[in-house]
Structure formats: structure tokens, C-alpha cells
Amino acid sequence: MYALYGMLIAAAAASSACVHSPAASAPQYITPNGPPRSPFSPAVRVGNVIYTSGQIGTDATGKLAPGGIEAETRQALTNLDAVLRASGSSLQQAVQCTVFLADMKEWPAMNRVYATFFPTHKPARSAVGVNGIAANGRVEIECIAVAAHP
């Protein structure tokens, strides 16, 4: 157990050194739809790693996709893919996702739609129940992905 703990500490230190070293790329704040209206960027790219803000199931007009959790999940993942593509990546390069659900009872329905967006590779994922999501949404999804080129 201590050997595993030591390996995890060493990996974290190496990862931290890469991100914080002077040779690391400066963060790029990705705003594909113009200046952000909220105090955050849709994505931040550091080298070839992209960190996204959570995406909810709203369309271009800001309205939630009608049809409940499945429609909102589909729209949230479509929105997430658009942000990743604007950042030089896509869902196919996602390595980790976090799913926030307003009701954990909707996890199976969300999961059915989620699985269609990741047919061949399965990013690491967490799913958590929360007390509320922006715009009274049912689901919010964020991810970490890699870009093809640094």
C-alpha cells in the first residue's frame, strides 16, 4: 500500500512540475462565442490539455432542450463537443468527465444517452447528485481532454 501511495505522490509531483514549470504553455482562455457573459471561460487550454466548464442542455437561444434528462444530456454533450472542437479537440479525446445530476434517479436515462457519445473509448467519469443546476437544468457535464497538437 505504501509503495502505491509513494508512486501516486511521485506521479502527482511530476505532473505538477510539468504544469507549473516555466517551459509549460501559458493558459489560453477559449471563448468560441465571443467574450464570456459570466465570470468564467467555456474552456482553458494549457499545452495540449483542455479543461472545460460545465455544459448544460441549453440550445443557442439559452433555452433548455425539451424532453427531460435524455434531451438535456444529448444537448449538453453536443455543447461540450462544440467547446472542445473550438479548443482543438473533441469528445473523442476526452479523458475524464464529471456529470452533475439534479436527481440521481435519472442516472440510468442520462447514462443511456451518454454512452452513445462514447461508443469506443470510455473516459474516466464521476457522477454526483447536486442540489441545483443553472437554468433549472437536470444535468451538467464537464471534462478534461487532450488536443491533437500542443
C-alpha positions in Angstrom: 0.0 0.0 0.0 2.8 2.4 0.9 4.5 1.7 -2.4 1.4 2.6 -4.3 1.0 5.7 -2.2 4.6 6.7 -3.0 4.1 6.1 -6.7 0.9 8.3 -6.6 2.8 11.1 -4.8 5.7 10.9 -7.3 3.3 11.0 -10.3 1.4 14.0 -8.9 4.7 15.8 -8.2 5.9 15.1 -11.8 2.5 16.2 -13.2 2.6 19.4 -11.1 6.1 20.2 -12.1 5.2 19.9 -15.8 2.2 22.3 -15.4 4.0 24.8 -13.3 7.4 24.8 -15.0 8.5 27.9 -16.9 8.5 25.8 -20.1 4.8 25.0 -19.7 2.5 26.8 -22.1 0.6 29.8 -20.8 -3.1 29.2 -20.4 -5.3 30.0 -23.3 -8.9 31.1 -22.4 -11.2 29.7 -25.1 -14.3 31.7 -25.7 -15.7 30.5 -29.0 -18.9 32.6 -28.8 -17.2 35.9 -28.0 -16.5 37.4 -24.6 -18.0 35.4 -21.8 -21.2 36.7 -20.3 -20.4 35.0 -17.0 -17.3 35.1 -14.9 -15.7 32.0 -16.5 -14.4 30.7 -19.8 -16.0 27.8 -21.6 -12.6 26.2 -21.8 -9.0 26.7 -20.8 -6.2 25.1 -22.7 -2.7 24.6 -21.2 -0.4 22.9 -23.7 -2.3 20.1 -25.1 -4.7 19.7 -22.2 -8.2 21.3 -22.3 -10.3 21.8 -19.2 -13.9 22.7 -19.9 -16.5 24.4 -17.8 -19.7 22.5 -17.2 -22.2 22.5 -20.1 -25.9 22.2 -19.6 -28.6 21.2 -22.0 -29.4 24.6 -23.5 -29.7 25.5 -27.2 -28.2 28.6 -28.9 -31.1 30.7 -27.6 -30.4 29.7 -24.0 -33.5 27.5 -23.6 -33.3 24.0 -22.1 -33.8 21.2 -24.7 -37.4 20.0 -24.3 -37.8 16.3 -23.4 -36.2 15.9 -20.0 -33.0 14.3 -18.9 -32.3 12.5 -22.1 -32.7 15.6 -24.3 -30.7 17.7 -21.9 -27.9 15.2 -21.8 -27.8 15.0 -25.6 -27.7 18.8 -25.8 -25.1 19.2 -23.0 -22.8 16.7 -24.7 -23.3 18.4 -28.1 -22.4 21.7 -26.5 -19.4 20.1 -24.8 -18.2 18.7 -28.1 -18.5 22.2 -29.7 -16.4 23.8 -27.0 -13.8 21.0 -27.3 -13.7 21.4 -31.1 -13.2 25.2 -30.8 -10.3 24.3 -28.5 -8.6 21.9 -30.9 -10.1 18.6 -29.6 -13.4 16.7 -29.4 -15.2 14.3 -27.2 -13.2 11.5 -28.8 -10.1 12.9 -27.0 -11.9 13.3 -23.6 -10.0 11.5 -20.8 -12.2 12.4 -17.8 -15.8 13.7 -17.4 -17.8 14.8 -14.4 -21.6 14.6 -14.6 -23.7 16.6 -12.2 -27.3 15.4 -11.9 -30.2 17.2 -10.2 -31.8 13.8 -9.4 -29.6 10.7 -9.2 -32.7 8.6 -10.0 -32.2 9.9 -13.6 -28.7 8.4 -13.8 -29.8 5.4 -15.9 -31.6 7.6 -18.5 -28.6 10.0 -18.6 -26.2 7.1 -18.9 -28.0 5.6 -21.9 -27.5 8.9 -23.9 -24.0 9.4 -22.5 -22.9 6.0 -23.8 -23.9 6.9 -27.4 -21.4 9.7 -27.4 -18.5 7.4 -26.3 -19.1 4.2 -28.3 -15.4 3.1 -28.4 -13.5 4.7 -25.7 -14.8 5.4 -22.2 -13.3 8.4 -20.4 -12.9 8.1 -16.6 -16.1 9.5 -15.1 -17.7 10.6 -11.9 -21.4 11.3 -11.4 -22.7 13.2 -8.5 -26.1 14.4 -7.3 -26.4 18.1 -6.7 -29.0 20.4 -5.1 -29.4 22.6 -8.2 -28.1 23.2 -11.7 -28.1 26.5 -13.6 -31.3 27.4 -15.6 -33.2 24.7 -13.6 -31.4 22.1 -15.7 -31.3 18.3 -15.0 -27.7 17.7 -16.0 -24.3 19.5 -16.3 -21.2 17.9 -17.7 -17.6 19.0 -17.7 -14.5 17.2 -19.0 -10.7 17.2 -19.4 -9.5 16.3 -22.9 -6.3 16.3 -24.9 -5.7 18.2 -28.1 -4.1 16.8 -31.2 -1.4 19.4 -31.2 0.1 21.4 -28.3 
